Structures are given as structure tokens and as C-alpha cells.
């Protein structure tokens, strides 16, 4: 069995999807949607719980090796003066 589409079938499918996408916009209540500009000069002040959440999120990403490396360096820096 050959499951590939010929040019006529492909063209019919693409026009069907285009027509379906155009009809989807009719259901959107455009009168309720309002555009306003956001102020870009606002500063965000983080709380302690925000820093903890960022740290936990960093542990779950690619930054885990960086955090482990920093913890090891801090541990070495604390222990090294007691050894020598």
C-alpha cells in the first residue's frame, strides 16, 4: 500500500485546513479584547520565597552542574584554611 498523497489530494487538504482556520476566528469575542501598553520601567522586588523557588527550578534544569560546582567551591574555600 502506498500512503503518499498526490498533488491534487494535498492541495485539497491544505485548502480544507485553511478554510477551517478562517472559520475559527468567527467564534472569538473580539469586542472584549482590549490592547494597552505595559510600562516597561517597573522593577520587580523578589521575596525570599521567590529566591527559593528560583533555586529549586534551577536544580531541575541544566543549571544543576553549575550549582553543584559552586557549592563544591564554597565548601573547599571554607575547609581549605583549616587544613593548611
C-alpha positions, 0 to 999 in steps of 0.5 A: 500500500502506498500512503503518499498523497498526490498533488491534487489530494494535498492541495485539497487538504491544505485548502480544507485546513485553511478554510477551517482556520478562517472559520475559527476566528468567527467564534472569538469575542473580539469586542472584549479584547482590549490592547494597552501598553505595559510600562516597561520601567517597573522593577520587580522586588523578589521575596525570599520565597521567590529566591527559593523557588528560583533555586529549586527550578534551577536544580531541575534544569541544566543549571544543576552542574553549575550549582553543584560546582559552586557549592563544591567551591564554597565548601573547599574555600571554607575547609581549605584554611583549616587544613593548611 
